[in-house]
Amino acid sequence: MMSKSYTNLLDLASGNFPVMGVSREKKRLPRVMTVPGVISELDDDQANSVSSDVQSSVIQDRVIIVANQLPVKAKRRPDNRGWSFSWDEDSLLLQLKDGLPEDTEVIYVGSLKVDVDVNEQDDVSTVLLDRFKCVAAFLPAEILAKFYHGFCKQHLWPLFHYMLPFSSTHGGRFDRSLWEAYVAANKIFSQKVIEVINPEDDYVWIHDYHLMVLPTFLRRRFTRLRMGFFLHSPFPSSEIYRTLPVREEILKALLNSDLIGFHTFDYARHFLSCCSRMLGLEYQSKRGYIGLEYYGRTVGIKIMPVGIHMGQIESVLRLADKEWRVGELKQQFEGKTVLLGVDDMDIFKGVDLKLLAMEHLLKHHPKWQGRAVLVQISNPARGRGRELEEIQAEIQSTCQRINETYGQPGYEPIVFIDRPVSLTERAAYYTIAECVVVTAVRDGMNLTPYEYVVCRQGVTGSEFSSESSGPKKSMLVVSEFIGCSPSLSGAIRVNPWNTEATAEAMNESISMAESEKQLRHEKHYRYVSTHDVAYWSRSFFQDMERTCKDHFRRRCWGIGLSFGFRVVALDPNFRKLSIDAIVNAYVKSKNRAILFDYDGTVMPQTAINRAPSQEVISIINTLCDDVKNTVFVVSGRGKDSLGKWFSPCKKLGIAAEHGYFMRWSANEAWETCGQSVDFGWIQIAEPVMKLYTEATDGSYIETKESALVWHHRDADPGFGSSQAKEMLDHLESVLANEPVAVKSGQFIVEVKPQGVTKGLVAEKIFSSMTEKGKRPDFVVCIGDDRSDEDMFEIIGNAISSGILAPNSSVFACTVGQKPSKAKYYLDDPTDVVTMLDALADASDPPPSDDDETNSS
């Protein structure tokens, strides 16, 4: 039964929004597609995958950039007849085009910041598409309110900034109707993307937390779509993120992207930790690239902080003295040392903490009274709520108190600017400020320090510069909790909650020697000027190309319902085993080898009673009774349990403990296949394992006759994995001169004698059959885990190496749809038993037994 934490994607896709009502059908823009098929089929809201091997007629790369808001400004015309539109030059989405290849066509999909009447939406859509290559997504008012101001701003935004909803009045409880609106809005965005996409040619780049489930909608439609996602906010630690009731749905949706980007390694590390703890996925780093293996696909993880648009800042610096005279500001603050803060009015920006630090500075360093001024520019709030109102009231109260306490005629220590400030005016303040202070308690990136550094550098030949001649200098006091902090190594980093330490940092920054300020400025300017927004987008797009390069070489198909949907990507030669095909080959053959694993192959991993069923025993006996067959169970289990369970199968061969013990039938003795019978290494390995077991809660040691296995499945995922890696190194070191192999597997570390693998078991069985004049011409080998891959590898090379006849029928089969050296798969143990049963039905009866019965 599906958990109630899942919102059924199919219900939502068919318009079943219980809290939304039914939305009105609108005229849709013509779709541009290169996929063969009927348009009405694509319009159907069911999740049929659309893919094609037909090459597109379009050669030019095209990027579809999807975000909550389009990089377009919209204004009502003065006569109130229609709208006028212009590019939003401050939008990151517009600026990132500079980093894409010159011949790349860019299409934007998003919503407008203004409300457009339903009757005007078609006309507005046409204008935006024709003039700006923008596709507008219009959200119904009831969905918009619950999507943006509801789920995004009340749930995701606070949680991603480490604020938990401890009570209904503090953060607000989880509201499922808001989540349904979030999913509904993401579906509307997906429909707009589908209207214009060429799925075989286009790249899709999705931005930010508003659209985190959009990758699932698009992947359901186009399994091979090349798609990236970049998160511009922080990603919280797993301890915070796991409190979200729809945590797995969002993680799985993001993993339907090909590349997921973050500003800092901390954010990426938190995401990877969530994938490990909640989905059991482990990441690997190969040649500097981090990747998550997810059902045969490698999901890339990109770490790259965004930069500023150098050209825009420099053009502002050249023009700014016409629109805002720096001279006026210099005159206003003549003889004063200006510290500057530029922040959105937001509960996470720490403006109140900054003011308290300034108060502490004036109190404990009286020399700055009458000289130091904090200019705090506060951009309008984008959110709303009681917490925001409280913080605004506290800021106003603190400003008033500080100015009353330390103000003098002609001097106010706090200049609070509570209105929209243009980039031009902002640049003027940057130019006259000795130091910029950022005390956000949590912020995804924050580009204020970057803008400040460039403005202090100025541009050649402009009056609008920090100094018209001479060395440039700047100082930064930044919170250690913001995304840009790691890249600003010359800044003074502070814990904003410690107002005393922040005050001392502010004092240090404005008291520092001029030469030191210059050196720090030069270091920052070198970084900021080379790591601009174009560098960031170019790097992300190149990684997306690299991650997606094998898309059209592999076979892909979607499985799973709701947000459990994912795409399985496998080699083109990998296919499901056909029972008819294997039975047909079985009947025609004369000497057959049938090898199968036990746990996870004929016995489900979740079964509590591990003994084989009577059905399995009966099938195995029927196969063994056919004189043409040699049947073996090849397992990692001990010989005692396997011998007991399969005691009714007198003719069955058993290879226990991965082949260390073997017997050809119940009437024959066990033989050991290892190179050495010296188990002195156990005295070395066991104390090491016990040491790690005592230190790792939830771990234990399994002692086999030929091996020691350390299990950490029940330990903390992160700690258990870390301890396993450490133990692996430790054991390899102390056992370097011993005849053993140390290997790691899924939640295990195993020490066993060298030369013991399931692959060698298969080789030995084939060789023995050949020596007896029964060279196999039919081989079926079935297993479900990593140890079985050794068998598949041997079988894959058996014909070329001469072990098997050239015309042999070989069926190497893994259990489950996953990457494997086997060429075939069956879905689960039930399928395996069904296949073996079909072979049993096609087997010859044992004639000798019948003859003996008749003669008696």
Beta strands, then each sheet from edge to edge (+ up, - down):
strand 1: 62-69
strand 2: 72-76
strand 3: 83-87
strand 4: 105-111
strand 5: 134-136
strand 6: 202-207
strand 7: 226-230
strand 8: 259-262
strand 9: 283-286
strand 10: 289-294
strand 11: 297-303
strand 12: 337-344
strand 13: 372-379
strand 14: 414-417
strand 15: 435-438
strand 16: 476-479
strand 17: 492-494
strand 18: 555-559
strand 19: 566-570
strand 20: 575-576
strand 21: 592-596
strand 22: 629-634
strand 23: 653-656
strand 24: 661-663
strand 25: 671-672
strand 26: 700-703
strand 27: 708-711
strand 28: 740-745
strand 29: 748-753
strand 30: 778-783
strand 31: 809-815
strand 32: 824-826
sheet 1: 5+ 4+ 1+ 6+ 7+ 8+ 11+ 10- 9+
sheet 2: 2+ 3-
sheet 3: 14+ 13+ 12+ 15+ 16+ 17+
sheet 4: 18+ 19-
sheet 5: 20+ 32+ 31+ 30+ 21+ 22+ 23+ 24- 25+
sheet 6: 26+ 27- 29+ 28-
end
